[in-house]
Amino acid sequence: MTESGQKKLPIFAFFIALIVKIFFLLTHHIQEDAFITWRVAQNLMDYGVMGFNGVTKISSSTTHLYVFVSYFFNLIFGKENFIEPLMIFNSILFTIGSVLLSHLFFKDNKNKAIFIVLFGLLPPSIKISILGMEYGILFFLEMALLYYGFKKEKKWAVLLLPALIMFTRIDTVIFLGITFLVDLIWTKKIRWNYIFGGIIALAVSLTFNWFYFGEVVNNTIVAKKLRYDGNFTLKQNWDYFNLNYGNFWGMIKLPNDFNPFTIIIAIFELLCFIYLVRKRNNRNFFLWIIFVFGWVKQIIFLSQKSLFDWYYWVPQILLFVPVIIFILEIKEKRNLWLSLFAVFYIVPMLAFQAVHSIATGNGEWNYRRHIGLYLDIYEKDKNQWILLEPAGYVPYFSHLKTIDEVGLVDKDIQNEIVKDKDNYWLNTVKKRDPKYLLSYKNLFTEKDSSFYHENYKLIKEFRIKDHLQSQNPLLEKIYRLKPSGTDYNLYEKIRK
């Protein structure tokens, strides 16, 4: 191949990886929380306020930067047509981030191209790109910081990018902190421009939260901590970790307490990392950053019992980078090993993600969205309230005022959790008097059934089994193989 052809290889790889991700958009696998962010963006359009229920300010979305990005996509494409362009934009940014990551570890364009494709086909890479959340932007910004700030040593990068990164998610202080510590140990000197960049990042995020929302930390973080916090003994914490680490440390989730794939992947990642860093190479600086960050973030979030998949996507793929580098740099029979790696790991992972996305897309887009659309037609007064969990699809498509069980979109329920955690749901219903209740329980058989019988009537049962049919036999088999969704009961207030 000519020299010009070699230079174009990463570009070709970029488009291959991007096309695969765009194909996954057809599954309609969109994360529930994306619709919270998009409703906040549309609330900003309609009321001029970052909130969820009209003029009330509340940081219902963990990501401020992505709210503004979503806002502009809504302005440009309209509320009915912005989702696909935004997800393509996310996919493009993630893929550019993977190109920057390849520049950190390879000089040979052929290796860069193969890396970009293999890295882009990993399940977390696909989920980051197409599930509608902020992680495509975040990954791009983090890789841009490493490439332009620490490889190219551009002052603007270490001053500006930390602020954008932290304004995307405040928990990125972990990534920024690990990068600082590794840089300090590696160079044995303080990079003052990066210090100033970190100060600017903290100042921007905390100042915005304080002056706009009247809080230091995002409401989403406070609400989740309050709702899911529990007093565990040391043994219970250890049992909890053993029960859950397997489905978050690895790349695939299995319906078991023990996930052997996680053990195998983690050991192989560690061995490849040790093998690579034993060699003297400037790229080891970046290997240490991504590997330490991957381990530290996952340990922190698992220790806090944060069992939401998206917290672990970026660490999962970064921890796997040493494996791909190791495979690409095998000297003897490299093509054989690369082929075996692709056939026995990458392709099965890709197939698993395809099945997962098709099934989950059916459960979310075809089923949960259907509940929201039903309510949108049933209730014309959009000032009516609904109490439910979660606060994504149904509120977004029903356009109703919303109280969620966790308190992400309505702070008042947090007060009820503090006062009486065991009975906060019933107390909220009595105090707020919402017209609709959407529950995965049968409220007429619960301990407070007499109250619900007297004040509410069941108007609709939503069952996931009713949404497992398809005219395509293959799709129906996938839907039935992995049913995705929760049964719900919809109750309406009895007006007396």
Disulfide bonds with the S-S distance in Angstrom:
none
